């Protein structure tokens, strides 16, 4: 084979193909290939926003070294920083990264990390994640309101109209359009599925509208109220402790 052609072909492979069109997946995986940057992304995905000093302390990394890697993650569009007074608070730029890392664990066979402090319930895009999201998913599957499929999508089971109405979701008004109705989303902290898709978003909105869950201002953390804990126990037999005291006028 002509040596000039071989060099040209190798360059094309590095760029992503003929014409020099770079494959964005290569750039993403290159950033995640560094152990420290991977740990930063995993920490932000599992435990939420953090300052540089928090990250340095938790990851046991010198500040100058960490700052260099945070700069690279910012330039790659993987994290963003928001100034709060004199401190910069880092978050993931795209919540989709929370789903990517557990999938990499599954593909590579990496064992789950040792259990740390109990994770807070939160939103993942516009649906519910964490202990509450996982608990709701399990209850709806066990009660045959949701039917699991081999490809990770979910169908409506025979109990769907009754159980979803009991938590405020009107299936007759649910119009997913081009979106998938319901599918499994691997939870970043619980390592098991929660409910995503148009139905997952509708469920989250219904619980918030009833005052059964409340969002912590400025973040994605949510709390199950005492009213919500009682309502879910009655509607789905789901026994979860409230995370906020009942409020009285």
Helices and strands as residue ranges (DSSP letters): H 3-15, G 18-20, H 24-32, H 35-47, E 50-51, H 52-59, H 63-75, E 79-84, E 87-92, H 96-108, E 122-124, E 127-129, H 130-142, E 146-148, E 154-156, H 160-166, G 171-173, E 183-186, E 193-196, H 198-209, E 213-215, E 222-224, H 226-236
